[in-house]
Amino acid sequence: MNKITKYILSKLLNQPCPIQIPRSGELGKQVNCYSISIYNGDVPIMLVNSIEENGLNGNHFEGGGFCTEAVIPFSLYSGLSLRVDHYHGLVTHTYNGVLDYILHEWTGLYKLQSIYILAKHSVPQYFFNKRNLQLPKRMKIL
């Protein structure tokens, strides 16, 4: 792992996620945090909490969740993949690696993606809410 990657990951870990991340309502709209995890293919290995001199420190995945404290040395990191999850309001952006993170976050592309995702659901809902309900005919039948 090079110095640039270590620097970026340390900056991301300055905005840690709470234990339970709200995904709806007013609390969900205020969320802006990052979660960094290490995968071996599609299998989760560790949820990173901090970067130390000798490796990545975090919770190791066992059974159904991230439980045990563990350290993965930088020498063993080469065969693993890094995933960064950015919880931005009600939208979750997932980046595979630091380069993907830099491409989306530093250019501001994630903000456009968030606007598109939120509009994709709210515009049809707006038009659905404008439709008249067939409530009067139903009330006559009852």
C-alpha positions as CSV (number, residue, x, y, z in Angstrom):
1,M,0.0,0.0,0.0
2,N,1.5,3.3,-1.0
3,K,1.6,6.6,0.9
4,I,-1.1,8.2,-1.1
5,T,-3.6,5.4,-0.4
6,K,-2.7,5.5,3.3
7,Y,-3.2,9.3,3.4
8,I,-6.6,9.1,1.7
9,L,-7.8,6.2,3.9
10,S,-6.7,8.1,7.0
11,K,-8.7,11.1,5.9
12,L,-11.8,8.9,5.2
13,L,-11.5,7.4,8.7
14,N,-11.8,10.8,10.2
15,Q,-15.5,10.7,9.2
16,P,-16.5,7.3,10.7
17,C,-20.0,6.0,10.5
18,P,-22.1,5.4,13.6
19,I,-22.8,1.9,14.7
20,Q,-26.3,2.1,13.3
21,I,-26.6,4.2,10.1
22,P,-30.1,5.8,9.7
23,R,-31.3,5.3,6.1
24,S,-34.6,7.1,6.2
25,G,-36.2,10.2,7.7
26,E,-34.6,13.4,8.8
27,L,-31.7,11.6,10.5
28,G,-31.0,9.7,7.3
29,K,-30.8,13.0,5.3
30,Q,-28.1,14.3,7.5
31,V,-25.7,11.4,7.3
32,N,-22.4,12.0,5.6
33,C,-19.8,9.3,6.5
34,Y,-17.5,6.7,5.1
35,S,-17.1,3.0,5.8
36,I,-14.0,1.1,4.6
37,S,-14.0,-2.6,4.2
38,I,-11.6,-5.2,2.8
39,Y,-12.9,-8.1,0.6
40,N,-11.4,-11.2,-0.9
41,G,-13.5,-11.5,-4.0
42,D,-17.0,-11.2,-2.8
43,V,-16.3,-12.4,0.7
44,P,-15.9,-9.7,3.4
45,I,-12.7,-10.0,5.5
46,M,-12.6,-6.9,7.7
47,L,-14.2,-3.6,8.5
48,V,-11.3,-1.1,8.8
49,N,-11.3,1.2,11.9
50,S,-7.8,2.7,11.7
51,I,-4.5,2.6,10.0
52,E,-1.5,1.8,12.0
53,E,2.2,1.6,11.2
54,N,2.2,-2.1,10.5
55,G,-1.2,-2.5,8.9
56,L,-5.0,-2.0,8.8
57,N,-6.8,-2.4,12.2
58,G,-10.4,-3.3,12.3
59,N,-13.1,-5.9,13.0
60,H,-12.7,-9.3,11.4
61,F,-15.8,-10.9,9.8
62,E,-16.9,-14.1,11.5
63,G,-20.1,-15.9,10.9
64,G,-22.8,-13.3,10.7
65,G,-21.0,-10.1,11.5
66,F,-17.8,-8.1,12.2
67,C,-16.8,-9.2,15.7
68,T,-13.1,-9.8,16.5
69,E,-10.4,-7.1,16.5
70,A,-7.7,-7.9,14.0
71,V,-4.8,-6.4,12.1
72,I,-4.0,-7.1,8.4
73,P,-0.3,-6.3,7.7
74,F,0.4,-4.2,4.6
75,S,2.4,-7.1,3.2
76,L,-0.8,-9.3,3.0
77,Y,-3.0,-6.6,1.6
78,S,-1.8,-7.1,-2.0
79,G,-4.3,-9.9,-2.8
80,L,-7.3,-8.2,-1.3
81,S,-9.7,-5.5,-2.6
82,L,-10.7,-2.4,-0.9
83,R,-14.3,-1.1,-0.8
84,V,-15.3,2.4,0.3
85,D,-19.0,3.0,1.1
86,H,-20.1,6.7,1.2
87,Y,-23.4,7.2,3.0
88,H,-24.5,10.6,1.6
89,G,-27.9,11.5,2.8
90,L,-30.4,8.8,1.8
91,V,-28.1,7.5,-1.0
92,T,-25.2,5.0,-0.6
93,H,-22.3,5.2,-3.0
94,T,-20.0,2.2,-3.2
95,Y,-16.5,2.5,-4.7
96,N,-14.2,-0.4,-5.5
97,G,-10.7,0.9,-4.6
98,V,-9.1,4.3,-4.0
99,L,-9.0,5.2,-7.7
100,D,-12.7,4.8,-8.1
101,Y,-13.2,6.9,-4.9
102,I,-11.0,9.7,-6.3
103,L,-12.8,9.7,-9.6
104,H,-16.2,10.2,-8.1
105,E,-15.6,12.1,-4.9
106,W,-13.0,14.6,-6.0
107,T,-14.8,15.5,-9.2
108,G,-18.2,15.9,-7.4
109,L,-19.8,13.3,-9.6
110,Y,-21.3,11.6,-6.6
111,K,-23.5,14.7,-6.0
112,L,-25.0,14.4,-9.5
113,Q,-25.5,10.7,-9.0
114,S,-27.4,11.5,-5.7
115,I,-29.6,14.0,-7.4
116,Y,-30.4,11.5,-10.2
117,I,-31.2,8.7,-7.8
118,L,-33.4,10.8,-5.6
119,A,-35.2,12.3,-8.6
120,K,-35.7,8.9,-10.2
121,H,-38.0,8.0,-7.2
122,S,-39.5,11.3,-6.3
123,V,-40.7,12.5,-9.7
124,P,-42.9,9.4,-10.4
125,Q,-44.2,9.7,-6.8
126,Y,-45.2,13.3,-7.4
127,F,-47.2,12.4,-10.5
128,F,-48.8,9.5,-8.7
129,N,-49.9,11.7,-5.8
130,K,-51.5,14.1,-8.3
131,R,-53.9,11.4,-9.6
132,N,-57.5,11.4,-8.5
133,L,-58.5,8.5,-6.3
134,Q,-61.6,6.5,-7.1
135,L,-62.8,7.0,-3.5
136,P,-66.3,8.5,-4.2
137,K,-67.5,5.6,-6.4
138,R,-66.4,3.2,-3.8
139,M,-68.1,5.0,-1.0
140,K,-71.4,4.9,-2.9
141,I,-71.1,1.1,-3.2
142,L,-70.6,0.7,0.5
